[in-house]
Structure formats: structure tokens, C-alpha cells
Amino acid sequence: MSTSKHPITLAVAAFLISCGGPGTGNTSGISTPGPRPPTTADDVQSGAATEDTGPAPGAAPASVVELDTAAPASGPAVEPGDGVGLVALGSEAAVRSQAAPSLSKIRRALARQGRNRRMRRAAVGSSVGLGSMDSAADAPSAPAREAPEQNAAAAAPNGDESVTNTQVAGVDEGGIVKAWRDYLVILRRGRLFTARLGDQPGAAAPVAAIDVRPPGSRHDSWYDEMLIHAPSGKVIVIGFSYQHEATEIGLFQIAPDGSLTHRQTHLLRSNDYYSSRNYASRLVGDTLVFYMPHYLIAQRYNERTDDVSVGFSLPATRPFGGGAWHPIVESSEVYRIGHDRDSMTLHTVVTCDLSAPRFACRARGILGGDGRTFYVSQDAIYVWVTPGWPMWTDYVDDIDEELQARLERRPSYLYRLPLDGSRPSALVVRGAPIDQFSFHETSDALRVLVQAEGGGDAMWAPELTSGAVGLVTVPLSAFGRNVRTLANAAYRSLPSPTAQGRGAMQNRYVGSYLLYGTGTSWGYAQPAQERDDRVFVHQYVDGRSFSVQLSHGVDRIEAMGDDAVLVGTDGQALHFRAIELGQSPRPAGEYVRAGASQGELRSHGFFYKPLTDDEGVLGLPTRSAAEPGMAHLVNGSAEILYLSVRRLDFTPLGVLEASGATQDDRCEVSCVDWYGNARPLFYRGRVFALLGYELVEGRIDAGAIHEVARTSFLGALPPEG
């Protein structure tokens, strides 16, 4: 497969650029026509109470402004009453009965139409998967994807240093590069590579390469994420195959000499888990956790007849290479809230014990709408489910106003699934999180930043949120056996950026502060008059809110110890602005790199390495300011920029650059870098830059970074032919 620009990614970029970010009116974030339910208390519903006009966009930097915000209503966190039951459906027949009414409506509509010319083609991915149906063979071919607590990275779950910028300490996230003993393991374009670092600077060298596809296979798949269980040396690769309509789990073994061996591959029938921001897999101790959505009603399009057929489908698993599908979710582990009959998406959370001699997993499914946001703490998995419209409404024309009003009033749900395997619990909630960084669990509460309109983190939905902003504080004690409604007292209205409809929201918790703001997403930087160049800082302990005027958008928010750094573009340059978080926020040092923009958008593209309490080094891939954010899918980063940080002042150390040499990698599968391809790496006192297939080592000396050596791990590939 060639490495030329992928036409689908260009179409996605065009859509995001034309949208300019949020403001779509979507409630599912992908293809839902209706508006969101209200996000906070009644005075927030109009949006007027939380709108902060502030200084004009593009104004000169000013001092910090403390904002007036209304205190939340007093009273208990949940509404009075017993709530409704969290129902375990108990049998496959009960799950089928859940889907039966919608399935009948769709089939009647298709019969009336003769053939369907109204299949949804959402501009940002399809919200209805082409899943395998009962007794159906695997699809003959597969389309590509149709659209594009503190900094916890210092300590890995296995006790060694981590090279991953994770959200929660002790919770590793699936990524493209991991460290294991004296090796880096890299996942790129359908292959795993290992590189030995050696004992001395400049000794890094490629060791091994292996296809992620099972031996002898020629099927198509996207291979996205990798985790390593350090005690056993098990390497887990998570991918998605449109050909099999299944999540693919590849198990490999890394040996002490760095060689790799394929052990087994499993298919789990599902729909695509991809998110522009979130990661599908986590590793908490010995427990592998991953999320996959599955639509109970699957549809298949026949190109020859231009017809659509539909059928019932449950998540199932089988070994790669054949054999019967076996259900992975026991019917007793499928839950719905009360009498909800419209929800057709089974949000499936799978946990696997990697310390066991035999690979075995447990799955639990929760029924809800299309939209979802997935977050893992050290103790539990949270899934916030937003409703969207029922699937059958895509096929019918006769939706009257009364029915439309009822559908628009459907609530959102917040599920909590303890990692110890005990019974799930849920609450009825309002609003929608932006992404996984909207969540923050402490010892007694879960806090979630929500907006009035959004559809979770599926595909590109995190780039398309809008509306009033609020902070939800959920006491962990509110999760009980019955499903109760979160009361107004749990919601606090927060100031909203004025550039709603243009910028993509970013958010992050640092200590007891929540920071959020809008900036460039996968498109180009917006003109100054269409931006809100402020970051909002909320102290969630005492309830104070501030705004800090900037001269650029907010494209990234990261922790630097107890403080924060904002990264954003003004369209001409890339800005790094430190924010001191003491009794109140204070803007500190700033570094501006002319003619540059971020080279990677995902959280793993950034890394801050603390050296002392007030000193450290950060790294971030960069590219030309003339390129849109989506360029990381089709072009490698030009360089990784390193900055020294001392007492929140930045000093440029220099860059480690890509050579720009063209290399034929003989890619056959997964030939788009959906998770990027560049990372700054700090490991065992050494500094590296991962740039495509190149691993460049640097040395920081006399206030500058100097290249020590570089190697291409493509050298581990066997000779062609």
C-alpha cells in the first residue's frame, strides 16, 4: 500500500475546517438531528446565565479576571424517591425483545421504500455500523474508516519509567510506543518493532519486526493501540477489522533478547471504537480493560441491488482463522435502565486478567444511546451515555411533533462499573462530557465537565461540542442499587467561551483546578475575531472561577507538576504559556515558536519530564503553521521541540529533526497513522525523538540539545522477497 494521502482523511479535514469546530446542534455528535437536553440548573438552559462576554477576541493580554459564578442549588445530590431499577436482561430472548420493536419498524420502512436510498452518511464517520448479522458470513471486503489527576507519566504501572503521558497514575493507556526493560516497542503501520537502547548513549539499534496480522493472513484491519504487561512480557495489540466487523486482539510475546512471537489473535464482533482523542484500552495492574460499542441492529448494504437488510446482532468472539462465534457477554451481564426500549447500542466493557496462564476475558454490556465517553480510574470504569435518536428514525418520514418532543427529552446516563467485578450502578444525568479528560475521580467524588450539546468521544465527536458549560460533582455514594436522578445541587454553571461554534474545547484537571478553553482542532487556526483567546480556570474546592487572557487559542492543556502549560496557535506561531496554580491562577513564562504548529494532537504527543520540584524538560512534535491539524495522519512531524522549564520560565533547548528521507516500508495494512507517529521519549536518563520510523537520540548539554545518533527501525525488516 502506498503512503500517499488518504482521500477519506482529506474529506474529514474539509468537513472540520468548514464547520470550524462546535456548533452543529448535534446531540450524538455524529448524526443526531435533535438538540441536547439541558446541562445544568434551570437558569443555565437559556445559556444566558453563563455567557461571559469578557474582552474582545484577539485583545491584548490582560491580567487575570475573577468571574462571578452562581453557586449550585443547595440540597442533596440526587432527587428524592427510589428511582428506577437497573435491569439485568437475563436471557438472549430478553435482549432480542429489546431490539424487536425497532427492528420491525425498520423492516416495515424498508419494505415500503422498496430500496433504501436514505442510508446515513454522516460527514464525520457513520453512526450505524455494518455489523455481522445472525448466520451471516463475514463481509467480503471492508471500507477504511470513513473519517478521521496530574501528569501521571513519570511512573509506569510496572514500576519502571513510563514513556506515555497518561491521564491517571497507575492506569496505562494503549499507545504506539512502550518501554520494556532495555527495549522500546513500537507499533506502526501494521507491524510491531523492537529497538534495543543499550547501556551507552548512541547504542540504540533495531532488533526485531513482526506483522501484527496473524501468520498467513491477508485480511484488512486497523491496528491502533498497544500495551505491555511487564511482568509476563505479553504485548497486546488492539485493532479493528471492517472485513470481519470485529475488534481484533493480538497477543505477542517479547523475549529477553527483544525478539517477538505471535501467540494468538481473537476477534470480538463489535463496531469501531475509534476516537479522535480517547484510547480504547487501559492496563490497571494485571487487568486489561478495553471498550467496544455494538449495535443490536446491524445493517448490510448490497451494492449489486442497492438494497439494505437488517438483523439482530450480539457481541461475540472467536479465534482468528475460523470457528463459530460465541457470545462474549452473558445475558445476565447486559443491563438497561428501567423500561428504556429505544436504546440499541450495547456499550461493552471487556476486562482480561493478563496474569492468568490462559487468556480469558469477561464482558459486561450496558444499553444506551449512540453517544458515549469512556474513562477509567484506578477503581472503576465510567461510561457516560448520551441518547441521540433511535436508529429506526433514520428510515421513516412520519415523525410527528409529539414524538419528536419525546425523543428530544430522553436523558443521558452515567454508568459506573467497578473493576472488582461487582454489580454496575448508574445515574440519570444531563449534558455531555467533551472527552475522557472531562472526568476526574477523587476519593469521595467524580467530577465531570459537561456542555449542553455533544455526543461523547466516538470518532470526531469531541471536536464538535458546544453550548453552556457546567461542572457536575457526583458523590460516589450516589451510585446505588437503583438508578436515581442527579439533582440540580450536583451541577454548577461555569463561564462559557464566547467563540462557541468555532473552536474545539480542550479541558484538563491539574490538582484542584479545572482548566478549559477553545482552540484549533483538526483544521486550520481561525481568524482572531472568531476566537476566544482565553483559558478558564475553576477551583473546584472553593468554587472560584477565573479567566486568563491569552494571545492564542487553547489547543492543548497539560500538567507540569502542580502547575499547567497551555499550547496553542494564533495561526502564525505556536505558543507555550505556563499557568501558575497557587491560591489563584497566574500567567507565568511564555515561549513562542514562529512559523510552527503542533505536530501531534493526541495527549501522548506531549511529555513533561520533571527533574526537581520546579525544573524539568518538555517535548512536543511540531510542523509548519501552514498545515491543518489533520496533517499528522498523512505527514510525519518535521521535528520534536524541547524546552527547559525552570520556575515556570521556558528556555528553548532546540530540536531533534526528522531526516526527511523517503523509505519504502512495504506497508500492506493499517497504512494511515490514526494515532500519529511522533513522540518525545525520556527513559532512564536519556532523551529520544520518535519520528516516523526514525529513532533519534539527543543529549542536553550547555543549555542545548544535540543529536547523538539516529537509527531506523525499518532495518529490522527482513529483505524483500
Secondary structure, DSSP 8 states (H G I E B T S, - for coil): ---S--HHHHHHHHHHHHHTSS----SSSSS--S-----SSGGGTTSTTTB---S-TT------EEE-------S-SB-SS--EEEEE--SHHHHHHHHHHHHHHHHHHHHHHSS-------TTS-SS-----TT----S-----S------TTS-TTSS---S--SSTT-EE-BSEEEETTEEEEEETTEEEEEE--SSTT--EEEEEEESS-TT-----EEEEEEEETTTTEEEEEEEETTTTEEEEEEEEE-TTS-EEEEEEEEEE-----BSS--SEEEETTEEEEEEEEESEEEEEETTTTEEEEEE---EEEETT----EESEEEEEEEEETT--S--EEEEEEEEETTSSS--EEEEEEEE-SEEEEEE-SSEEEEEEE----GGGGS-S---HHHHHHHHT--EEEEEEETT----EEEEE-SEESSGGGEEE-SSEEEEEEEEE--BSSBTGGGS-EEEEEEEEEEGGG--SEEEEB-GGGEEEE-B-S-TTTSEEEEEEETTEEEEEEE--SS----GGG---EEEEEETTT--EEEEE-SS---EEEEETTEEEEEEE-SSEEEEEEEEESSSEEEEEEEEEETEEES--SGGG-EEEEEETTEEEEEEEEEETTS-GGGGGTS--SEEEEEEEETTEEEEEEEEE-----------S--S-TT-SEEEEEETTEEEEEETTEEEEEEEETTEEEEEEEEEGGGGS----
